[in-house]
Amino acid sequence: MTHRLFSLLLALCCLPLSAQNGRAEKTLRVDYQFAGNAEHQYIALSELSSFKGWAGRSVNVDSLALHGNGDITLADARTGRTLYTHSFSTLFQEWVTTDEARSVTRSFENTFLLPMPADSARITVRLYHANQQEMVSFTHTVCPDDILIRQLDCRQTAPHRYLLRSGSPAEKIDVAIVAEGYTEGEMEQFYAAAQETVDAILAHEPFGRLKDRFNFVAVGLPSAQSGVSVPHEGSWTQSVLSSHFSTFYSDRYLTTLRLFELHNALTGIPYEHIIILANTETYGGGGIYNSYTLTTVRNPKFRPVVVHEFGHSFAGLADEYAYNDAYGDCYFADVEPWEQNITTLFDFGRKWQDMLSANTPVPTPVEGCKPTDLGVYEGAGYMPRGVYRPSPDCRMRTNECKDFCPVCQRAIERLIQFYTQED
C-alpha cells in the first residue's frame, strides 16, 4: 500500500459516519414557494438556511416509505448517489383542484429539512397530480460552503417541555406539539392539552406498544390574542401562526399558511413531525402528510380528532369516509392509491389482500358483517363508489370508532419501523 493511499484511507476512517455517507452533522432547511393555478404550477426557491444537529432519520435514507403527493431528493452532485429522500403532501396541491384555482394564481409556503451534504449536491422537488403523474419538478444545486446559506442560532429556543423522551433525536421519531392561540397567561392550559394529546395517541396501537420509538416535546408559542380565526363567523384573531378555519371555503377545515414562521419558531428544538393545537371550541382540523396536524383542543371530540389527523400527517392514511357526491378528481380507477388503507382494486395485491381470509368476497358487502370483519368495503376516500376501505369502521372513518383498523395499524407500524430501524 502506498503512503498516499494509506493516508486517504486513514482520513476517511477518521471522518464521522455521516460525513462518510456524504452528510454533515447539520440540518439544511430549504424554503420554497409552490405557486400557480389549475393549469400551470411552479416551484421557486425562497431561502436556504442551516443549523447544528440532525433529527431526521438515519436509516433507509435513500428510499421512500410511501409515494406521497410529492417528494424531495438530495443527491451527490458528482456521483448522483442519493443521500436522502422524503415524500410529502401539500396544501397547494389540494388547492389546485378547487374552483378558485381556475381563475386565481396563488403561492403557498413549504419548508423541508434535509441533512446538510458534505459536498455539492443537487436537490430535486417533484409534485404529482392525483393520478400520480408528475405535475411539476424543480432541480437546483446547493454547496455547503455557500456564504448565503443563513446560519440559524439554536441557542435561543422557544419555551418547551419534553412530555416523553425515549432517547436521542438521532435515534427516535421527534414530534413537536405547538401552541396556537394561547396567550402567555394560558400556557399551562396548552401544556395540559399537549399531554392529553400524547396520552390520546399512545392509547392507540401500535403507538402505545412502540412508544419507546418516540420523543414528544411541547412548544409554548404565545399569541397576542386568545383563540384562532373563524372567518365564517366574521372572527379574526391575532394568533402566532395566523391559522384559520374555512380553508378552501370549507367551514371546519383549519390550516395555517405561515409555514416559514412555524419552522422559524421551532429552530433549536429537534423535530420531524408537527402537531399544532388550536385554542378554540370550534370543531375542525386538518392533517397533511409530512407537513403538520392542526386541530382544536376545547371541542369535546378533541381526542379522537387529533389522533385521526395524526393518522394523516404522520402515517399518510386516507380518510375512509365518503360523501354523497363523488369527488371525481381524488382517485382514479386505473391508479392504485399510495395511501395504504384504501384501494381502487387496480393493484389490490399491494394492499391488504394478504390479510383477508380465503373466503372473503371482494368487494365485501357491508350487510351482515361484524364491526371487526376485515374485508373490502365500498365507500372511502370521499367517494361512495369505486374506492374501498378495509373495515366497516376505523379511527380514519368516524370519531366514534375506538381504534385504528388492523390494516391501518399495520401501515403505522411499518412506517415506525422504517423510520427507526433498517430491518
DOMAR-855025 format. One line per 3 residues: number of its first residue (from 0); their letters; for each residue x, y, z of C-alpha. Coordinates in nm, 2 decimals. Example, Ala and Ser with C-alpha at 12.3 -4.5 7.8 and 13.67 -1.06 7.14 Angstrom:
// DOMAR-855025
0) as) 1.23,-0.45,0.78  1.37,-0.11,0.71
// end
This chain:
// DOMAR-855025
0) mth) 0.00,0.00,0.00  0.14,0.34,-0.10  0.18,0.61,0.16
3) rlf) -0.07,0.83,-0.02  -0.34,0.56,-0.03  -0.28,0.48,0.33
6) sll) -0.33,0.85,0.42  -0.65,0.87,0.22  -0.79,0.56,0.40
9) lal) -0.69,0.69,0.74  -0.85,1.03,0.67  -1.17,0.86,0.56
12) ccl) -1.18,0.64,0.87  -1.14,0.95,1.09  -1.45,1.12,0.94
15) pls) -1.78,1.10,1.13  -2.00,0.83,0.99  -2.24,1.09,0.85
18) aqn) -1.96,1.26,0.66  -1.86,0.92,0.51  -2.21,0.89,0.39
21) gra) -2.19,1.23,0.22  -2.37,1.42,0.50  -2.26,1.66,0.77
24) ekt) -2.39,1.68,1.13  -2.61,1.98,1.04  -2.96,2.03,0.91
27) lrv) -3.02,2.21,0.58  -3.35,2.39,0.58  -3.50,2.46,0.23
30) dyq) -3.79,2.70,0.19  -3.99,2.70,-0.13  -4.29,2.88,-0.28
33) fag) -4.52,2.64,-0.46  -4.73,2.86,-0.69  -4.97,2.85,-0.98
36) nae) -5.33,2.77,-1.07  -5.53,2.48,-1.21  -5.34,2.49,-1.55
39) hqy) -4.98,2.58,-1.46  -4.77,2.52,-1.15  -4.43,2.64,-1.04
42) ial) -4.17,2.58,-0.77  -3.94,2.86,-0.66  -3.66,2.86,-0.41
45) sel) -3.71,3.11,-0.14  -3.42,3.06,0.10  -3.16,2.82,0.23
48) ssf) -3.06,2.81,0.60  -2.89,2.57,0.83  -2.84,2.48,1.20
51) kgw) -2.65,2.23,1.40  -2.76,1.87,1.45  -2.99,1.64,1.26
54) agr) -3.31,1.50,1.40  -3.43,1.32,1.08  -3.40,0.95,1.01
57) svn) -3.05,0.80,0.97  -3.17,0.47,0.83  -3.34,0.40,0.49
60) vds) -3.23,0.74,0.38  -3.22,0.66,0.01  -3.57,0.51,-0.02
63) lal) -3.93,0.62,0.04  -4.18,0.45,0.28  -4.47,0.60,0.08
66) hgn) -4.52,0.75,-0.26  -4.69,1.07,-0.13  -4.82,1.35,-0.35
69) gdi) -4.46,1.48,-0.38  -4.10,1.41,-0.30  -3.77,1.58,-0.24
72) tla) -3.44,1.41,-0.31  -3.08,1.52,-0.21  -2.82,1.36,-0.43
75) dar) -2.44,1.40,-0.45  -2.36,1.63,-0.74  -2.06,1.44,-0.86
78) tgr) -2.18,1.07,-0.83  -2.55,1.12,-0.84  -2.58,0.90,-0.53
81) tly) -2.90,0.96,-0.33  -2.81,1.10,0.01  -3.16,1.15,0.14
84) ths) -3.52,1.13,0.00  -3.85,1.22,0.16  -4.22,1.22,0.05
87) fst) -4.49,1.46,0.14  -4.82,1.62,0.05  -4.91,1.99,0.04
90) lfq) -5.20,2.22,0.08  -5.10,2.38,-0.25  -5.18,2.05,-0.43
93) ewv) -5.53,2.04,-0.27  -5.59,2.40,-0.37  -5.51,2.35,-0.74
96) ttd) -5.81,2.11,-0.76  -6.05,2.38,-0.62  -6.28,2.61,-0.83
99) ear) -6.08,2.91,-0.71  -5.77,2.78,-0.88  -5.94,2.80,-1.22
102) svt) -5.94,3.18,-1.20  -5.67,3.28,-0.95  -5.29,3.23,-0.92
105) rsf) -5.16,3.18,-0.56  -4.85,3.08,-0.38  -4.80,2.86,-0.08
108) ent) -4.50,2.83,0.16  -4.34,2.49,0.21  -4.03,2.40,0.42
111) fll) -3.82,2.08,0.41  -3.55,1.97,0.64  -3.26,1.78,0.48
114) pmp) -2.92,1.66,0.61  -2.65,1.90,0.52  -2.44,1.74,0.24
117) ads) -2.07,1.72,0.29  -2.01,1.84,-0.07  -2.20,1.99,-0.35
120) ari) -2.54,1.83,-0.40  -2.85,1.86,-0.62  -3.19,1.89,-0.48
123) tvr) -3.49,1.78,-0.68  -3.85,1.85,-0.58  -4.14,1.68,-0.76
126) lyh) -4.52,1.73,-0.72  -4.77,1.48,-0.85  -5.13,1.50,-0.97
129) anq) -5.39,1.28,-0.81  -5.33,1.03,-1.09  -4.97,1.01,-0.98
132) qem) -4.84,1.17,-1.30  -4.58,1.45,-1.25  -4.73,1.79,-1.20
135) vsf) -4.40,1.99,-1.19  -4.04,1.94,-1.09  -3.75,2.17,-0.99
138) tht) -3.38,2.09,-0.95  -3.12,2.32,-0.80  -2.76,2.28,-0.67
141) vcp) -2.66,2.35,-0.31  -2.30,2.40,-0.19  -2.25,2.36,0.18
144) ddi) -1.99,2.64,0.19  -2.23,2.89,0.02  -2.19,3.21,0.22
147) lir) -2.56,3.30,0.16  -2.69,2.99,0.35  -2.83,3.16,0.66
150) qld) -2.68,3.02,0.98  -2.97,2.99,1.23  -2.90,3.04,1.60
153) crq) -3.01,2.74,1.81  -2.91,2.89,2.14  -3.24,3.09,2.19
156) tap) -3.51,2.84,2.16  -3.89,2.88,2.22  -4.01,2.77,2.57
159) hry) -4.06,2.39,2.56  -4.11,2.09,2.78  -4.05,1.72,2.69
162) llr) -4.35,1.51,2.76  -4.19,1.18,2.65  -3.82,1.15,2.60
165) sgs) -3.72,0.80,2.49  -3.37,0.87,2.36  -3.16,1.09,2.14
168) pae) -3.32,1.28,1.84  -3.09,1.09,1.60  -3.25,0.75,1.71
171) kid) -3.61,0.84,1.78  -3.91,0.99,1.60  -3.93,1.35,1.72
174) vai) -4.28,1.51,1.74  -4.32,1.88,1.83  -4.66,1.98,1.97
177) vae) -4.70,2.36,1.92  -4.93,2.61,2.09  -5.16,2.82,1.86
180) gyt) -5.39,3.08,2.00  -5.27,3.06,2.36  -5.17,3.38,2.54
183) ege) -4.89,3.38,2.80  -5.15,3.35,3.08  -5.30,3.04,2.91
186) meq) -4.98,2.85,2.86  -5.03,2.60,3.14  -5.36,2.51,2.97
189) fya) -5.16,2.44,2.65  -4.91,2.21,2.83  -5.20,2.02,2.98
192) aaq) -5.36,1.98,2.63  -5.03,1.87,2.49  -5.00,1.60,2.75
195) etv) -5.36,1.49,2.67  -5.25,1.47,2.30  -4.97,1.24,2.38
198) dai) -5.19,1.03,2.60  -5.46,1.00,2.33  -5.20,0.89,2.06
201) lah) -5.04,0.64,2.29  -5.38,0.49,2.38  -5.40,0.37,2.02
204) epf) -5.20,0.08,1.88  -4.94,0.04,1.76  -4.83,0.38,1.90
207) grl) -4.87,0.26,2.26  -4.67,-0.06,2.21  -4.39,0.13,2.02
210) kdr) -4.39,0.45,2.23  -4.02,0.39,2.31  -3.95,0.50,1.94
213) fnf) -4.08,0.85,2.00  -3.99,1.18,2.17  -4.28,1.43,2.22
216) vav) -4.19,1.79,2.30  -4.45,2.07,2.38  -4.35,2.41,2.24
219) glp) -4.53,2.70,2.41  -4.55,2.98,2.15  -4.75,3.27,2.29
222) saq) -5.01,3.45,2.09  -5.12,3.82,2.12  -5.49,3.71,2.15
225) sgv) -5.66,3.40,2.27  -5.82,3.17,2.01  -5.79,3.14,1.63
228) svp) -5.97,3.30,1.33  -6.31,3.17,1.23  -6.39,3.36,0.90
231) heg) -6.74,3.22,0.85  -6.83,3.38,1.19  -6.65,3.70,1.10
234) swt) -6.39,3.64,1.37  -6.02,3.72,1.30  -5.77,3.67,1.58
237) qsv) -5.40,3.76,1.62  -5.26,3.42,1.68  -4.89,3.33,1.65
240) lss) -4.94,3.11,1.34  -5.24,3.30,1.19  -5.43,2.98,1.15
243) hfs) -5.79,2.99,1.04  -6.10,2.78,0.96  -6.28,2.80,0.62
246) tfy) -5.97,2.68,0.43  -6.09,2.65,0.07  -6.43,2.78,0.20
249) sdr) -6.48,2.46,0.40  -6.60,2.58,0.74  -6.43,2.31,0.95
252) ylt) -6.10,2.29,0.76  -5.84,2.45,0.99  -5.50,2.53,0.85
255) tlr) -5.21,2.77,0.87  -5.03,2.91,0.56  -4.74,3.05,0.77
258) lfe) -4.50,2.76,0.74  -4.19,2.97,0.74  -4.29,3.13,1.07
261) lhn) -4.37,2.79,1.21  -4.03,2.64,1.13  -3.86,2.96,1.25
264) alt) -4.02,2.92,1.59  -3.90,2.56,1.62  -3.54,2.64,1.55
267) gip) -3.31,2.47,1.80  -3.57,2.21,1.91  -3.52,1.87,1.74
270) yeh) -3.83,1.78,1.54  -3.95,1.58,1.24  -4.33,1.59,1.28
273) iii) -4.56,1.87,1.39  -4.89,1.88,1.58  -5.04,2.22,1.62
276) lan) -5.31,2.26,1.90  -5.56,2.55,1.84  -5.72,2.71,2.15
279) tet) -6.08,2.70,2.04  -6.40,2.51,2.09  -6.49,2.52,1.72
282) ygg) -6.49,2.18,1.57  -6.24,2.11,1.29  -5.89,2.05,1.19
285) ggi) -5.66,1.92,0.92  -5.37,1.68,0.87  -5.13,1.69,0.58
288) yns) -4.88,1.41,0.52  -4.53,1.50,0.65  -4.63,1.86,0.69
291) ytl) -4.84,1.91,1.01  -5.15,1.82,1.21  -5.37,2.12,1.32
294) ttv) -5.67,2.06,1.54  -5.88,2.22,1.80  -5.84,2.15,2.17
297) rnp) -6.16,2.26,2.36  -6.40,2.07,2.15  -6.55,1.75,2.31
300) kfr) -6.42,1.55,2.02  -6.06,1.67,2.06  -5.90,1.33,2.15
303) pvv) -6.03,1.12,1.86  -5.98,1.41,1.61  -5.62,1.47,1.70
306) vhe) -5.54,1.10,1.66  -5.73,1.09,1.33  -5.54,1.39,1.19
309) fgh) -5.21,1.25,1.31  -5.30,0.94,1.11  -5.29,1.17,0.81
312) sfa) -4.99,1.38,0.88  -4.76,1.11,1.03  -4.88,0.79,0.86
315) gla) -5.02,0.91,0.53  -5.35,0.74,0.59  -5.65,0.83,0.38
318) dey) -6.00,0.92,0.51  -6.22,0.62,0.50  -6.55,0.80,0.48
321) ayn) -6.74,0.91,0.17  -6.96,1.19,0.07  -7.29,1.16,-0.13
324) day) -7.14,1.34,-0.42  -6.83,1.17,-0.56  -6.50,1.37,-0.57
327) gdc) -6.41,1.25,-0.92  -6.06,1.41,-0.92  -5.94,1.24,-0.60
330) yfa) -5.89,0.88,-0.71  -5.89,0.70,-1.05  -6.00,0.35,-1.14
333) dve) -5.67,0.28,-1.32  -5.44,0.40,-1.04  -5.38,0.23,-0.71
336) pwe) -5.38,0.50,-0.43  -5.05,0.53,-0.25  -5.23,0.55,0.09
339) qni) -5.22,0.21,0.24  -5.57,0.19,0.38  -5.77,0.24,0.07
342) ttl) -5.78,0.07,-0.28  -5.94,0.11,-0.62  -5.87,-0.27,-0.67
345) fdf) -5.64,-0.17,-0.96  -5.35,-0.33,-0.78  -5.50,-0.47,-0.47
348) grk) -5.22,-0.72,-0.42  -5.01,-0.43,-0.29  -5.26,-0.36,-0.01
351) wqd) -5.42,-0.59,0.25  -5.51,-0.88,0.03  -5.27,-1.10,0.23
354) mls) -5.47,-1.02,0.55  -5.80,-1.15,0.42  -5.94,-1.50,0.48
357) ant) -5.97,-1.72,0.17  -6.35,-1.70,0.17  -6.37,-1.32,0.19
360) pvp) -6.57,-1.18,-0.11  -6.40,-0.89,-0.29  -6.58,-0.64,-0.28
363) tpv) -6.73,-0.73,0.06  -7.09,-0.65,0.13  -7.15,-0.44,0.45
366) egc) -7.48,-0.61,0.52  -7.44,-0.88,0.79  -7.08,-0.81,0.87
369) kpt) -6.94,-0.75,1.22  -6.76,-0.43,1.31  -6.43,-0.62,1.32
372) dlg) -6.47,-0.81,1.00  -6.18,-0.74,0.77  -6.28,-0.70,0.40
375) vye) -6.30,-0.47,0.11  -6.59,-0.23,0.17  -6.70,0.02,-0.09
378) gag) -6.71,0.39,0.00  -6.38,0.56,0.11  -6.15,0.85,0.01
381) ymp) -6.46,1.08,-0.01  -6.60,0.87,-0.29  -6.91,0.65,-0.25
384) rgv) -6.82,0.43,-0.55  -6.50,0.28,-0.68  -6.28,0.33,-0.37
387) yrp) -6.27,0.07,-0.09  -6.17,0.05,0.28  -6.06,-0.24,0.49
390) spd) -6.31,-0.23,0.77  -6.67,-0.14,0.84  -6.54,0.13,1.08
393) crm) -6.20,0.27,1.19  -6.05,0.57,1.35  -5.99,0.70,1.00
396) rtn) -6.36,0.68,0.93  -6.55,0.80,1.24  -6.48,0.97,1.57
399) eck) -6.69,0.71,1.75  -6.47,0.41,1.65  -6.23,0.32,1.93
402) dfc) -5.93,0.20,1.74  -5.74,0.20,1.41  -5.84,-0.10,1.20
405) pvc) -5.59,-0.38,1.16  -5.48,-0.25,0.81  -5.41,0.10,0.95
408) qra) -5.23,-0.05,1.25  -5.00,-0.25,1.02  -4.94,0.06,0.80
411) ier) -4.84,0.27,1.10  -4.61,0.00,1.24  -4.44,-0.04,0.91
414) liq) -4.37,0.33,0.89  -4.24,0.34,1.25  -4.01,0.06,1.17
417) fyt) -3.89,0.23,0.85  -3.80,0.55,1.05  -3.62,0.37,1.33
420) qed) -3.45,0.06,1.21  -3.32,-0.09,0.89  -3.49,-0.43,0.91
// end
